[in-house]
Amino acid sequence: MEVKGMSVELDGAEWFKSSFSGPNCDNCVEVAFVGQATAVRDSKNPDGPALLFTPDEWSAFLEGTRHGEFDRS
């Protein structure tokens, strides 16, 4: 896979879920840090597609979550 000119190999990536998800969550978002990229996938479909983000994109996303940018209330 590629993200903004970076080649990323997801085979062997170490995926993890939030500690808030609980051990039996099969309807979660999983994240893996692969080289310079951050990969995100749906835990229900681990062989499906993943979204890839550059370090700047991932930082902007985290900053937005900290400030409630994505709150749906």
N, C-alpha and C positions, 0 to 999 in steps of 0.2 A: 504494500500500500504506500501511497505517497501523500504527504501534506506539505504544501507550499515548497516543493522542491526537495523535501527530506524523504528518503526512502525508509520505510518502517516495516519491520518483520514482526508479525504478531504471534508466530509459532513460538511457544515456550514463554510467552508473556505471563507474568504473575498478576492475576486479576484479583481484586478485592472489593468488598462491599463496605458500606458504612457500618460502624459498630452499633448504630441505632437500628439496623435492619434485622437483627436477630439471626440465630444460626440456621433456621429453616426457611428463610425468605427465598422464594423462587420467583418473585415478581419485583426484582430490584434492579438498580443500575450498578454496573461493575466498572471499575476503573483500573487501568494499568499504565505505569510509566515505562515507556519504551524509548530508550535513547533520549532525544530532545522532545519527543512527542508525548502527549497524554491521549490514551485511547479510552473510549467509553462504549459500553455495549449493554444490551438487555440480558439479564441473567436467564430469562426464559428461553433465549435463543443464543447460546454460547457459540454456535458455529455460524451464526448469521453475521451481518455486517457490523462494523464498529465505526464510530465517528472519531476522527483524529483532530487534535488541536495543537497548535504551536504553544510554546511557553507563554507568550504574550496573551494569546486567546484564553488559555486556561486561567491565567492570573486575573484577567478581566472577568471571567465567569465567577471565580471564587469571590472577588471583590463585590460583584453584583449580588451574590447570595448573602454576603455579610451585611449588605445595606438594604436588603428586602426588595431588590429590584424585580425578583421573580415571584414574590408573594401573590397568591391568587385571591386573597381576601378582599 
